[in-house]
Amino acid sequence: MSPMILLPNVLAGWPCTPNINRFHDEVAVEARGWMHSYNPLPPVTQMKFDRDDFPLVTSLTYPTVSRPQLRLCADFTIWFFLFDHITDDSNGIAAKQLAMNLIMAMRYPDLPIPNKSSMLIDMTRDLWLRTLAFSVPSAAQRLLRSMEDYILAVCKETEDRDAKHVRGIQEYLTIRRGSAASEVIFLLALLHLDISDEAMEHPTVRELTDLGMNLICIHNDIYSYNFERAHGLHGHNLVTAVMQEKRLGVQDAITYSGEMFHNTAREFMQTIQNLPQFTPEDDKGLREHTLSMINWIVALDEWSLLTPRYFGNQRFQVRRTRMIELANEPEGMEYVFTDTQEEKSRRLTPLESVPMPLVPL
């Protein structure tokens, strides 16, 4: 029998509880219908994809947005996971070519790409044209830049997987902030708001956003590690990066990652208290930005434990016990890190976990 691993309770003390958008049911049907109209996946794969209920995480993430905005967000969420699925089965060269075509489709959505036509390009063009029609120009431009960063970061992930290259913790997080689409997810909540670059790019706001992105990356990687391990995709995961850099086993690396989450959460909450004031319109937008980051974490947690995406039929047991059976690594995709004597003597001790302060918003 495989060993059991204990998942940390990362959301202990989190200042938010799950809420769902009142338009969820109808938007979920429409978003799935939009995807199905392109026939992107074989029937069995599509059935598994639908079972993971990506519109649910959207409605939990954006509980107060309008129906048109929720629909855009749901389509984007489906698009993210579809792109992730396609690149998981791709190599670095093919992923880079697809990425360039997707970026071109967003930069110039009214122009055909010569000799290039694919289901995902067509979906991207349709989604982006609808985004431009809904969004204020400044928000759309900001989203485009973030989408390009996300797409290119996924290419780096694919290249690392080809080379079986595991990055150090900080280098990994720099790339993972992009490949997790975390900033894109935050910006989707702001499409209707004209927030100035002065406010969004202020060093303190930028620091808060980066911390929020790190929280998403850490949380998602803890929960998705076992799923990715079972499919040989865990080379691009924080737990594996911690195992390599700190020379820890799986359980200790997961515990260490949980402590990273709590320390990052403490910094995040303290940074909220230090946000400067701007114009009334910018202050309103930054409040929405902050709330969307706080809400996304609890939405991700709730969705991960309600759907079979990461924990399959064990998800309700995991919710109760936080225990899960460690998956076997596929042959040829094992990651084993061995200490030298020098490394053992200078290995850092695990982080000290610090309780999160509750910050009124």
TORVEXTI-865461 format. One line per field, with one value per atom (N, C-alpha, C): residue number from 1; residue in one letter; x, y, z. Coordinates in steps of 0.05 Angstrom, whole numbers. Example, Ala and Ser with C-alpha at 12.3 -4.5 7.8 and 13.67 -1.06 7.14 Angstrom:
// TORVEXTI-865461
pos <- [1,1,1,2,2,2]
code <- [a,a,a,s,s,s]
east <- [264,246,264,257,273,258]
north <- [-114,-90,-66,-45,-21,1]
up <- [156,156,156,142,143,157]
//
This chain:
// TORVEXTI-865461
pos <- [1,1,1,2,2,2,3,3,3,4,4,4,5,5,5,6,6,6,7,7,7,8,8,8,9,9,9,10,10,10,11,11,11,12,12,12,13,13,13,14,14,14,15,15,15,16,16,16,17,17,17,18,18,18,19,19,19,20,20,20,21,21,21,22,22,22,23,23,23,24,24,24,25,25,25,26,26,26,27,27,27,28,28,28,29,29,29,30,30,30,31,31,31,32,32,32,33,33,33,34,34,34,35,35,35,36,36,36,37,37,37,38,38,38,39,39,39,40,40,40,41,41,41,42,42,42,43,43,43,44,44,44,45,45,45,46,46,46,47,47,47,48,48,48,49,49,49,50,50,50,51,51,51,52,52,52,53,53,53,54,54,54,55,55,55,56,56,56,57,57,57,58,58,58,59,59,59,60,60,60,61,61,61,62,62,62,63,63,63,64,64,64,65,65,65,66,66,66,67,67,67,68,68,68,69,69,69,70,70,70,71,71,71,72,72,72,73,73,73,74,74,74,75,75,75,76,76,76,77,77,77,78,78,78,79,79,79,80,80,80,81,81,81,82,82,82,83,83,83,84,84,84,85,85,85,86,86,86,87,87,87,88,88,88,89,89,89,90,90,90,91,91,91,92,92,92,93,93,93,94,94,94,95,95,95,96,96,96,97,97,97,98,98,98,99,99,99,100,100,100,101,101,101,102,102,102,103,103,103,104,104,104,105,105,105,106,106,106,107,107,107,108,108,108,109,109,109,110,110,110,111,111,111,112,112,112,113,113,113,114,114,114,115,115,115,116,116,116,117,117,117,118,118,118,119,119,119,120,120,120,121,121,121,122,122,122,123,123,123,124,124,124,125,125,125,126,126,126,127,127,127,128,128,128,129,129,129,130,130,130,131,131,131,132,132,132,133,133,133,134,134,134,135,135,135,136,136,136,137,137,137,138,138,138,139,139,139,140,140,140,141,141,141,142,142,142,143,143,143,144,144,144,145,145,145,146,146,146,147,147,147,148,148,148,149,149,149,150,150,150,151,151,151,152,152,152,153,153,153,154,154,154,155,155,155,156,156,156,157,157,157,158,158,158,159,159,159,160,160,160,161,161,161,162,162,162,163,163,163,164,164,164,165,165,165,166,166,166,167,167,167,168,168,168,169,169,169,170,170,170,171,171,171,172,172,172,173,173,173,174,174,174,175,175,175,176,176,176,177,177,177,178,178,178,179,179,179,180,180,180,181,181,181,182,182,182,183,183,183,184,184,184,185,185,185,186,186,186,187,187,187,188,188,188,189,189,189,190,190,190,191,191,191,192,192,192,193,193,193,194,194,194,195,195,195,196,196,196,197,197,197,198,198,198,199,199,199,200,200,200,201,201,201,202,202,202,203,203,203,204,204,204,205,205,205,206,206,206,207,207,207,208,208,208,209,209,209,210,210,210,211,211,211,212,212,212,213,213,213,214,214,214,215,215,215,216,216,216,217,217,217,218,218,218,219,219,219,220,220,220,221,221,221,222,222,222,223,223,223,224,224,224,225,225,225,226,226,226,227,227,227,228,228,228,229,229,229,230,230,230,231,231,231,232,232,232,233,233,233,234,234,234,235,235,235,236,236,236,237,237,237,238,238,238,239,239,239,240,240,240,241,241,241,242,242,242,243,243,243,244,244,244,245,245,245,246,246,246,247,247,247,248,248,248,249,249,249,250,250,250,251,251,251,252,252,252,253,253,253,254,254,254,255,255,255,256,256,256,257,257,257,258,258,258,259,259,259,260,260,260,261,261,261,262,262,262,263,263,263,264,264,264,265,265,265,266,266,266,267,267,267,268,268,268,269,269,269,270,270,270,271,271,271,272,272,272,273,273,273,274,274,274,275,275,275,276,276,276,277,277,277,278,278,278,279,279,279,280,280,280,281,281,281,282,282,282,283,283,283,284,284,284,285,285,285,286,286,286,287,287,287,288,288,288,289,289,289,290,290,290,291,291,291,292,292,292,293,293,293,294,294,294,295,295,295,296,296,296,297,297,297,298,298,298,299,299,299,300,300,300,301,301,301,302,302,302,303,303,303,304,304,304,305,305,305,306,306,306,307,307,307,308,308,308,309,309,309,310,310,310,311,311,311,312,312,312,313,313,313,314,314,314,315,315,315,316,316,316,317,317,317,318,318,318,319,319,319,320,320,320,321,321,321,322,322,322,323,323,323,324,324,324,325,325,325,326,326,326,327,327,327,328,328,328,329,329,329,330,330,330,331,331,331,332,332,332,333,333,333,334,334,334,335,335,335,336,336,336,337,337,337,338,338,338,339,339,339,340,340,340,341,341,341,342,342,342,343,343,343,344,344,344,345,345,345,346,346,346,347,347,347,348,348,348,349,349,349,350,350,350,351,351,351,352,352,352,353,353,353,354,354,354,355,355,355,356,356,356,357,357,357,358,358,358,359,359,359,360,360,360,361,361,361]
code <- [m,m,m,s,s,s,p,p,p,m,m,m,i,i,i,l,l,l,l,l,l,p,p,p,n,n,n,v,v,v,l,l,l,a,a,a,g,g,g,w,w,w,p,p,p,c,c,c,t,t,t,p,p,p,n,n,n,i,i,i,n,n,n,r,r,r,f,f,f,h,h,h,d,d,d,e,e,e,v,v,v,a,a,a,v,v,v,e,e,e,a,a,a,r,r,r,g,g,g,w,w,w,m,m,m,h,h,h,s,s,s,y,y,y,n,n,n,p,p,p,l,l,l,p,p,p,p,p,p,v,v,v,t,t,t,q,q,q,m,m,m,k,k,k,f,f,f,d,d,d,r,r,r,d,d,d,d,d,d,f,f,f,p,p,p,l,l,l,v,v,v,t,t,t,s,s,s,l,l,l,t,t,t,y,y,y,p,p,p,t,t,t,v,v,v,s,s,s,r,r,r,p,p,p,q,q,q,l,l,l,r,r,r,l,l,l,c,c,c,a,a,a,d,d,d,f,f,f,t,t,t,i,i,i,w,w,w,f,f,f,f,f,f,l,l,l,f,f,f,d,d,d,h,h,h,i,i,i,t,t,t,d,d,d,d,d,d,s,s,s,n,n,n,g,g,g,i,i,i,a,a,a,a,a,a,k,k,k,q,q,q,l,l,l,a,a,a,m,m,m,n,n,n,l,l,l,i,i,i,m,m,m,a,a,a,m,m,m,r,r,r,y,y,y,p,p,p,d,d,d,l,l,l,p,p,p,i,i,i,p,p,p,n,n,n,k,k,k,s,s,s,s,s,s,m,m,m,l,l,l,i,i,i,d,d,d,m,m,m,t,t,t,r,r,r,d,d,d,l,l,l,w,w,w,l,l,l,r,r,r,t,t,t,l,l,l,a,a,a,f,f,f,s,s,s,v,v,v,p,p,p,s,s,s,a,a,a,a,a,a,q,q,q,r,r,r,l,l,l,l,l,l,r,r,r,s,s,s,m,m,m,e,e,e,d,d,d,y,y,y,i,i,i,l,l,l,a,a,a,v,v,v,c,c,c,k,k,k,e,e,e,t,t,t,e,e,e,d,d,d,r,r,r,d,d,d,a,a,a,k,k,k,h,h,h,v,v,v,r,r,r,g,g,g,i,i,i,q,q,q,e,e,e,y,y,y,l,l,l,t,t,t,i,i,i,r,r,r,r,r,r,g,g,g,s,s,s,a,a,a,a,a,a,s,s,s,e,e,e,v,v,v,i,i,i,f,f,f,l,l,l,l,l,l,a,a,a,l,l,l,l,l,l,h,h,h,l,l,l,d,d,d,i,i,i,s,s,s,d,d,d,e,e,e,a,a,a,m,m,m,e,e,e,h,h,h,p,p,p,t,t,t,v,v,v,r,r,r,e,e,e,l,l,l,t,t,t,d,d,d,l,l,l,g,g,g,m,m,m,n,n,n,l,l,l,i,i,i,c,c,c,i,i,i,h,h,h,n,n,n,d,d,d,i,i,i,y,y,y,s,s,s,y,y,y,n,n,n,f,f,f,e,e,e,r,r,r,a,a,a,h,h,h,g,g,g,l,l,l,h,h,h,g,g,g,h,h,h,n,n,n,l,l,l,v,v,v,t,t,t,a,a,a,v,v,v,m,m,m,q,q,q,e,e,e,k,k,k,r,r,r,l,l,l,g,g,g,v,v,v,q,q,q,d,d,d,a,a,a,i,i,i,t,t,t,y,y,y,s,s,s,g,g,g,e,e,e,m,m,m,f,f,f,h,h,h,n,n,n,t,t,t,a,a,a,r,r,r,e,e,e,f,f,f,m,m,m,q,q,q,t,t,t,i,i,i,q,q,q,n,n,n,l,l,l,p,p,p,q,q,q,f,f,f,t,t,t,p,p,p,e,e,e,d,d,d,d,d,d,k,k,k,g,g,g,l,l,l,r,r,r,e,e,e,h,h,h,t,t,t,l,l,l,s,s,s,m,m,m,i,i,i,n,n,n,w,w,w,i,i,i,v,v,v,a,a,a,l,l,l,d,d,d,e,e,e,w,w,w,s,s,s,l,l,l,l,l,l,t,t,t,p,p,p,r,r,r,y,y,y,f,f,f,g,g,g,n,n,n,q,q,q,r,r,r,f,f,f,q,q,q,v,v,v,r,r,r,r,r,r,t,t,t,r,r,r,m,m,m,i,i,i,e,e,e,l,l,l,a,a,a,n,n,n,e,e,e,p,p,p,e,e,e,g,g,g,m,m,m,e,e,e,y,y,y,v,v,v,f,f,f,t,t,t,d,d,d,t,t,t,q,q,q,e,e,e,e,e,e,k,k,k,s,s,s,r,r,r,r,r,r,l,l,l,t,t,t,p,p,p,l,l,l,e,e,e,s,s,s,v,v,v,p,p,p,m,m,m,p,p,p,l,l,l,v,v,v,p,p,p,l,l,l]
east <- [17,0,18,10,25,23,43,41,20,10,-10,5,-5,6,-16,-7,-25,-23,-45,-46,-50,-34,-38,-64,-75,-99,-91,-87,-75,-94,-120,-139,-149,-135,-142,-139,-161,-161,-164,-170,-173,-198,-197,-219,-240,-249,-269,-281,-306,-319,-331,-336,-345,-373,-375,-401,-401,-425,-428,-445,-438,-452,-480,-500,-528,-534,-516,-521,-506,-496,-479,-492,-516,-528,-530,-541,-545,-519,-501,-475,-459,-460,-445,-454,-480,-491,-481,-482,-473,-444,-427,-398,-391,-403,-398,-407,-430,-440,-421,-409,-390,-366,-356,-333,-340,-363,-372,-375,-383,-388,-363,-339,-314,-304,-317,-308,-278,-268,-239,-227,-243,-232,-248,-236,-251,-272,-294,-317,-310,-293,-287,-271,-252,-236,-253,-272,-290,-308,-317,-333,-318,-292,-276,-271,-267,-262,-287,-311,-335,-340,-332,-336,-321,-299,-283,-296,-317,-334,-319,-306,-290,-308,-333,-350,-356,-355,-360,-338,-313,-292,-295,-305,-309,-330,-353,-375,-368,-350,-340,-320,-305,-284,-296,-317,-329,-358,-364,-392,-409,-398,-414,-414,-399,-398,-424,-428,-453,-453,-476,-479,-461,-460,-442,-412,-404,-376,-371,-390,-386,-383,-399,-397,-369,-358,-331,-311,-314,-295,-297,-321,-325,-312,-315,-302,-272,-261,-233,-223,-237,-228,-227,-248,-248,-224,-219,-197,-170,-166,-141,-136,-156,-152,-150,-163,-160,-131,-122,-94,-74,-79,-62,-62,-86,-88,-73,-76,-62,-32,-22,7,19,3,13,20,6,11,29,41,57,87,104,132,137,161,167,165,174,173,145,128,100,85,91,78,85,110,119,106,103,90,60,47,19,17,35,34,36,54,57,32,19,-6,-29,-30,-50,-46,-22,-16,-23,-17,-25,-55,-69,-99,-111,-97,-107,-99,-75,-65,-81,-87,-100,-124,-144,-166,-183,-182,-198,-183,-158,-142,-138,-140,-134,-104,-97,-68,-62,-44,-39,-31,-45,-39,-41,-55,-58,-87,-98,-125,-127,-137,-140,-164,-174,-196,-189,-165,-158,-154,-144,-141,-168,-186,-213,-227,-224,-236,-224,-198,-184,-194,-196,-205,-233,-251,-279,-280,-265,-265,-253,-232,-219,-236,-250,-268,-290,-301,-322,-311,-286,-273,-269,-261,-257,-283,-305,-331,-341,-334,-344,-327,-301,-282,-277,-269,-258,-230,-221,-196,-172,-169,-145,-145,-168,-169,-163,-172,-167,-137,-124,-96,-79,-87,-73,-77,-101,-106,-90,-88,-73,-44,-31,-4,-1,-19,-18,-23,-41,-46,-21,-7,17,38,41,60,52,26,16,23,17,21,50,68,97,108,96,105,98,75,67,87,97,117,142,151,174,169,145,138,141,132,134,163,179,207,221,214,226,218,193,184,199,204,219,247,259,287,288,264,262,278,275,290,273,283,269,283,269,281,281,298,298,272,267,241,234,252,245,244,262,261,235,228,203,179,177,154,152,175,174,160,166,153,124,120,94,73,82,62,50,66,55,40,51,38,13,8,-17,-39,-33,-53,-64,-49,-59,-66,-48,-54,-78,-79,-102,-128,-128,-152,-160,-141,-147,-158,-145,-153,-181,-190,-216,-238,-232,-252,-253,-235,-233,-238,-249,-253,-271,-288,-307,-297,-273,-262,-238,-239,-217,-198,-180,-160,-135,-123,-99,-75,-56,-31,-15,-19,-5,-13,-39,-48,-40,-45,-40,-10,7,36,51,36,49,64,89,104,90,74,60,37,23,2,14,37,50,60,70,78,54,32,8,-1,-1,-9,9,36,55,50,45,40,14,-7,-31,-27,-10,-4,12,30,45,26,6,-13,-28,-36,-50,-31,-6,13,18,23,29,5,-19,-43,-48,-48,-54,-34,-8,12,10,3,-1,-24,-46,-69,-66,-52,-50,-26,-9,16,11,-7,-11,-23,-41,-53,-31,-14,7,28,34,52,43,17,5,7,8,9,37,57,84,88,72,73,84,94,100,127,142,168,164,141,134,114,124,106,124,113,128,138,122,130,155,157,181,205,200,222,232,214,223,238,228,242,271,275,302,319,309,326,331,312,315,321,322,328,309,283,262,246,234,215,189,170,145,129,126,110,123,149,162,161,162,161,133,113,85,81,91,89,104,128,143,128,115,100,76,64,42,51,75,87,93,102,106,80,58,32,25,28,20,38,63,81,75,69,62,35,16,-10,-6,12,17,28,46,57,35,18,-4,-23,-31,-49,-37,-11,2,5,9,12,-15,-37,-63,-65,-55,-57,-40,-20,-1,-8,-31,-38,-41,-30,-33,-61,-68,-93,-88,-107,-105,-131,-141,-167,-189,-213,-235,-241,-239,-244,-222,-197,-176,-178,-185,-188,-210,-232,-253,-244,-229,-219,-199,-182,-162,-176,-198,-213,-224,-235,-245,-222,-199,-175,-167,-166,-159,-179,-204,-225,-225,-219,-218,-195,-172,-150,-157,-168,-176,-197,-216,-237,-228,-209,-199,-187,-173,-160,-181,-202,-223,-239,-243,-256,-241,-214,-197,-198,-198,-199,-225,-247,-274,-278,-271,-274,-257,-232,-214,-225,-241,-252,-281,-293,-320,-320,-300,-299,-277,-278,-257,-231,-227,-204,-178,-173,-147,-148,-171,-173,-192,-204,-221,-243,-247,-268,-260,-235,-227,-232,-244,-245,-260,-282,-297,-282,-268,-251,-228,-216,-195,-205,-230,-241,-243,-250,-254,-227,-209,-185,-159,-160,-136,-115,-122,-104,-109,-88,-91,-69,-75,-55,-36,-10,10,10,7,7,35,36,61,70,96,106,107,99,102,131,136,163,177,201,216,211,191,184,189,206,212,231,226,244,255,281,294,318,318,340,355,381,398,417,419,438,467,485,513,517,539,544,545,557,559,531,514,487,471,475,462,470,496,506,496,489,481,451,436,408,393,376,361,339,333,310,284,262,237,228,212,201,185,185,167,140,120,93,83,72,63,33,17,-12,-19,-41,-49,-66,-61,-79,-104,-126,-150,-153,-154,-154,-182,-195,-221,-218,-236,-234,-258]
north <- [-24,0,25,45,69,85,101,117,138,147,168,195,216,243,261,279,298,325,336,362,383,405,426,441,450,466,495,501,527,550,545,567,572,560,565,595,608,636,655,643,660,678,704,722,723,699,698,670,668,642,641,616,613,626,639,649,643,639,632,653,659,678,668,686,678,670,676,669,643,628,605,585,576,553,559,582,588,594,607,613,588,569,544,529,528,514,528,554,569,565,566,564,536,516,489,485,497,496,510,532,546,529,515,497,474,462,439,445,471,478,477,476,474,445,427,398,396,407,408,381,363,339,315,291,266,263,249,248,239,219,209,231,243,264,288,295,317,312,287,280,284,276,280,309,324,353,367,360,371,364,340,330,347,359,376,403,410,432,459,467,492,517,517,540,544,522,525,542,537,553,582,587,614,628,615,627,631,614,618,641,644,665,693,695,721,722,721,718,742,766,790,803,792,805,801,817,816,790,784,760,760,782,783,779,791,788,760,748,721,702,707,689,691,715,718,704,707,694,664,653,624,614,628,620,621,642,643,620,613,591,565,559,536,537,560,564,557,567,562,532,518,489,474,483,470,474,499,505,488,486,470,441,431,403,398,417,414,414,433,436,414,402,379,356,353,332,341,364,376,376,385,390,419,427,456,470,458,471,475,454,457,477,477,496,524,529,556,566,549,557,563,546,551,577,582,607,631,631,654,660,638,642,652,643,653,682,690,718,735,726,741,743,722,722,742,747,767,796,798,825,835,817,825,806,808,788,790,813,817,806,798,789,759,745,717,712,690,683,666,675,660,631,614,585,573,587,576,577,554,552,529,533,512,518,498,502,522,520,538,566,570,597,610,594,604,611,594,600,625,628,651,677,677,701,708,689,694,705,693,702,730,735,761,784,779,799,806,786,791,806,800,814,844,849,877,892,879,892,898,882,886,906,905,917,947,961,988,984,1003,999,994,1008,1005,977,966,939,918,922,903,902,926,927,913,918,905,875,866,837,825,839,828,823,842,839,815,812,790,763,763,738,729,748,741,730,742,732,703,699,672,651,658,638,632,651,646,631,636,621,591,585,557,544,559,548,541,558,551,526,523,499,474,476,454,447,468,464,451,459,447,417,411,384,367,378,363,356,375,371,358,353,343,361,387,407,417,415,425,451,472,498,501,520,527,541,543,553,580,600,627,630,617,617,604,582,568,586,600,617,640,650,671,662,638,627,619,607,596,618,642,664,669,664,667,642,618,594,587,597,592,611,630,650,666,669,681,711,726,754,758,741,742,738,719,714,738,752,776,798,801,823,819,794,789,801,804,817,847,858,887,898,881,889,913,918,940,965,965,987,1000,1026,1041,1050,1032,1037,1048,1068,1080,1062,1065,1050,1060,1085,1096,1080,1073,1057,1028,1015,986,980,999,994,1007,1018,1029,1006,1011,989,973,986,971,954,965,949,926,931,910,888,896,876,860,873,859,839,847,829,805,810,788,768,779,761,745,758,744,722,728,707,684,690,669,651,664,648,628,637,619,596,603,582,562,571,553,535,547,532,511,520,501,479,485,464,443,452,433,413,424,408,391,402,388,369,369,353,324,312,283,276,293,289,291,311,315,293,284,262,237,231,207,208,233,236,244,244,250,280,297,326,342,329,342,355,355,369,399,409,437,441,437,439,448,466,476,454,434,412,399,394,382,401,427,447,448,446,445,420,397,372,373,386,388,407,431,452,446,436,431,401,385,356,344,347,337,315,298,279,292,277,289,302,287,298,323,322,346,370,364,385,398,381,392,408,399,415,441,440,465,484,473,490,503,488,499,522,519,541,565,560,582,597,582,595,614,604,620,644,642,665,685,675,693,707,692,704,726,722,743,768,765,788,802,785,795,813,803,817,843,842,866,887,878,896,910,896,909,934,932,954,978,972,993,1005,998,1008,1039,1053,1082,1089,1114,1124,1138,1135,1148,1164,1165,1178,1160,1171,1154,1131,1136,1114,1093,1101,1081,1066,1080,1067,1045,1052,1032,1008,1013,992,974,986,971,955,965,949,924,927,904,885,895,879,863,876,862,840,847,827,804,809,786,768,778,761,744,757,742,721,728,709,686,691,670,647,653,631,613,624,607,592,605,592,568,571,549,526,532,512,496,511,499,482,492,477,452,454,431,408,415,394,386,400,393,376,380,366,345,327,305,313,339,347,337,341,334,309,304,282,260,262,240,232,206,197,200,207,211,239,256,285,291,276,281,271,249,239,259,270,289,314,322,345,341,316,310,306,291,282,296,308,320,300,274,253,242,235,223,203,182,162,173,171,182,165,179,166,156,135,126,143,147,162,144,153,137,130,107,98,118,126,146,174,179,206,209,193,195,219,231,253,245,239,231,249,262,281,270,268,256,277,279,297,288,306,302,308,299,304,334,350,379,391,381,392,386,362,355,374,381,397,425,436,463,467,444,447,465,482,501,487,497,486,496,482,491,518,531,557,556,577,579,589,574,582,605,626,649,652,654,657,682,680,703,722,748,767,770,775,780,810,818,846,854,872,881,897,891,904,922]
up <- [0,0,0,-16,-18,9,16,40,38,61,62,67,55,60,72,89,102,89,80,68,90,89,110,106,129,128,122,97,90,95,95,98,127,146,174,180,188,194,170,147,123,125,119,125,103,95,73,72,66,63,35,25,-3,-8,-30,-41,-71,-81,-109,-124,-148,-164,-170,-168,-172,-201,-220,-248,-255,-235,-240,-259,-252,-267,-297,-304,-332,-347,-333,-346,-350,-331,-334,-358,-363,-387,-412,-413,-436,-442,-421,-424,-434,-423,-433,-462,-468,-496,-515,-507,-523,-529,-509,-513,-532,-526,-542,-572,-577,-605,-622,-610,-624,-626,-612,-612,-607,-585,-581,-572,-560,-548,-556,-556,-560,-539,-545,-527,-498,-495,-468,-453,-466,-454,-447,-465,-460,-436,-433,-410,-384,-383,-360,-355,-376,-374,-361,-371,-361,-332,-324,-297,-277,-285,-267,-262,-277,-270,-267,-288,-287,-284,-295,-289,-259,-244,-215,-201,-208,-195,-204,-228,-237,-221,-216,-201,-172,-161,-134,-132,-154,-154,-158,-174,-180,-172,-146,-136,-141,-147,-148,-176,-195,-221,-236,-257,-273,-289,-300,-316,-341,-357,-380,-372,-350,-341,-331,-317,-308,-332,-353,-376,-389,-391,-401,-383,-357,-339,-340,-344,-346,-371,-393,-418,-416,-403,-399,-382,-361,-344,-360,-376,-393,-412,-423,-442,-429,-404,-390,-387,-377,-372,-398,-420,-445,-456,-455,-463,-447,-421,-403,-412,-418,-427,-453,-472,-498,-495,-479,-476,-459,-441,-426,-444,-467,-486,-509,-506,-527,-519,-539,-532,-534,-526,-525,-551,-573,-599,-608,-606,-614,-597,-570,-552,-559,-566,-573,-598,-618,-643,-638,-622,-616,-600,-582,-566,-584,-603,-621,-636,-645,-660,-643,-618,-599,-593,-589,-583,-607,-631,-656,-658,-651,-652,-633,-611,-592,-600,-609,-618,-642,-660,-685,-690,-673,-675,-700,-714,-739,-763,-760,-783,-782,-804,-804,-802,-790,-788,-813,-831,-856,-851,-865,-865,-837,-819,-792,-784,-778,-768,-750,-726,-707,-689,-676,-658,-636,-624,-602,-612,-636,-646,-651,-662,-667,-641,-621,-594,-583,-585,-574,-587,-614,-628,-620,-618,-610,-582,-564,-536,-533,-548,-545,-557,-579,-590,-571,-557,-538,-513,-506,-484,-490,-514,-523,-523,-531,-532,-504,-484,-457,-441,-444,-426,-431,-411,-415,-427,-445,-459,-442,-420,-402,-390,-383,-371,-392,-417,-438,-445,-446,-452,-430,-405,-383,-384,-390,-392,-415,-437,-460,-452,-439,-430,-412,-394,-375,-388,-408,-423,-438,-450,-464,-445,-422,-402,-394,-390,-382,-404,-429,-450,-453,-451,-454,-430,-406,-383,-385,-397,-402,-421,-440,-458,-443,-424,-408,-391,-381,-366,-384,-409,-427,-434,-438,-443,-419,-395,-371,-369,-376,-375,-395,-419,-440,-429,-415,-406,-378,-366,-339,-320,-324,-309,-286,-261,-238,-228,-226,-218,-188,-179,-150,-143,-117,-107,-118,-115,-123,-153,-168,-197,-206,-194,-201,-197,-174,-168,-188,-197,-217,-242,-251,-275,-269,-246,-238,-236,-227,-226,-253,-274,-301,-310,-306,-317,-303,-279,-264,-273,-291,-300,-277,-255,-231,-235,-248,-252,-271,-292,-310,-295,-277,-261,-245,-233,-218,-236,-260,-278,-290,-292,-303,-285,-260,-242,-246,-261,-263,-291,-309,-337,-340,-321,-323,-309,-299,-282,-296,-297,-309,-287,-279,-258,-272,-261,-273,-270,-289,-287,-262,-255,-231,-207,-205,-182,-184,-207,-210,-209,-218,-219,-196,-177,-153,-139,-129,-117,-96,-79,-58,-70,-90,-103,-118,-131,-146,-127,-104,-84,-75,-70,-61,-82,-108,-129,-132,-130,-131,-108,-84,-61,-66,-77,-83,-103,-123,-143,-130,-113,-99,-82,-70,-54,-72,-95,-114,-122,-129,-138,-116,-92,-70,-64,-61,-55,-77,-102,-124,-125,-121,-124,-101,-77,-56,-63,-72,-78,-103,-123,-148,-150,-130,-132,-137,-122,-125,-152,-162,-188,-210,-208,-227,-225,-201,-197,-211,-209,-222,-252,-264,-293,-303,-285,-293,-300,-289,-294,-271,-250,-225,-224,-247,-247,-245,-255,-252,-230,-206,-182,-159,-142,-120,-101,-97,-79,-89,-115,-126,-124,-129,-126,-97,-78,-49,-44,-54,-50,-60,-83,-94,-78,-74,-61,-32,-18,11,17,-3,0,21,16,33,19,34,23,17,5,-4,19,41,64,75,80,91,71,45,25,24,27,28,53,76,101,98,87,82,64,43,25,39,57,73,91,102,119,101,77,58,53,50,45,69,93,116,119,114,116,94,70,48,54,66,73,94,113,133,119,100,85,69,57,40,57,80,97,108,115,124,102,77,55,49,53,49,67,91,110,101,84,76,48,37,10,11,-8,-8,-19,-17,-28,-55,-73,-99,-103,-127,-132,-122,-117,-108,-127,-153,-173,-171,-168,-165,-139,-118,-92,-93,-106,-110,-126,-147,-163,-148,-132,-117,-95,-84,-65,-78,-102,-117,-123,-130,-136,-112,-89,-64,-57,-59,-52,-71,-97,-116,-110,-101,-93,-69,-49,-25,-31,-48,-55,-72,-90,-108,-92,-70,-55,-43,-31,-19,-41,-64,-86,-96,-99,-108,-88,-63,-42,-43,-45,-45,-70,-93,-118,-118,-108,-107,-91,-70,-53,-60,-79,-88,-113,-130,-156,-156,-175,-176,-189,-196,-211,-199,-173,-161,-144,-131,-112,-120,-143,-153,-133,-130,-112,-82,-77,-49,-39,-55,-48,-22,-17,7,32,28,50,55,34,37,52,46,59,89,97,125,140,127,140,131,108,95,89,88,82,54,39,13,8,-7,-13,-35,-30,-48,-74,-96,-122,-130,-145,-156,-180,-183,-206,-230,-254,-278,-283,-294,-300,-319,-311,-327,-319,-302,-293,-263,-252,-223,-218,-195,-186,-159,-158,-133,-128,-105,-99,-74,-77,-57,-46,-20,-7,-10,-14,-8,21,33,61,67,48,52,52,34,33,59,69,94,117,117,140,139,115,113,105,105,98,117,106,123,138,161,176,163,167,155,165,150,157,183,198,221,212,218,210,228,215,230,226,247,244,228,213,197,213,211,223,205,217,202,197,172,165,155,168,158,132,112,86,82]
//
